[in-house]
């Protein structure tokens, strides 16, 4: 894939009329279906452009994003992706949201938590920026979800992120992720899984517990105790806390995570590549 071609798309849609055309078609598809086509004059009216020559020029510039024909226009699959990106809000660096009360206590100081979106991330915070956890969910998620379920559904998205990373798939571009356990020199010092996307370069850094949150054995263990752990905010789970893991050996590296539910425990031993090499349930 050519990075220059992807950059060209940003240049094309940065013009207001072109962005309005894409949004108008997206709104049309929402009411009429993905395969429906909108006639030229109807599309121009929806955009509010009186100059047909200027409108035609900008419509032509959307070749590849908009498909045209005798019966009208519709978004291409690429065009739909572009509209989704534009409407996600990820590109609006000034957008803010919250604060909203969140379950759990700060891992560092034990204070109450809230959710607050700023600077491109949803922060789980006690108010001290040094203690905050950053969740990469888009503004569209926060605008469309009821506030009383945001924490639960944000937890689900983070669970999905860990599961994709463990499967070697980048949550950002679906490229290949390869990584290993690394010692993170924070406070406390702890191990993380550090995955590198070989396609987009995104760096996936997860505490070991969060990395294992969607593992089949962890899911089954909680299910047996009547809990769908995928919908539990990970920051309320002790085994996801940085430093909750223990080192079994350093050569070769083996790290153990212990999950508790009821009167039972599940121990998972992970090797340096992030593979679960042993489980024990007691």
Secondary structure, DSSP 4 states (H G I P E B T S, - for coil): --HHHHHHHHHHHTSHHHHHHHHHHHHHHHHH-TT--B-HHHHHHHHT---HHHHHHHHHTTBTTEEEETTEEEE-HHHHHHHHHHHH-TT-TT--EEEEEEEEE-TTT--EEEEEEETTEEEEESS-GGG-EEE---HHHHHHS-GGGHHHHHHHHHHHHHHHHHTTB-TTT--BEEEEEEEE-SSS-EEEEEEEETTT--EEEEEHHHHHTT-HHHHHHHHTTT--GGGS-GGG-GGGSTT--EEEEETTEEEEEEEEETTEEEEEEEETTS-EEEEEE-
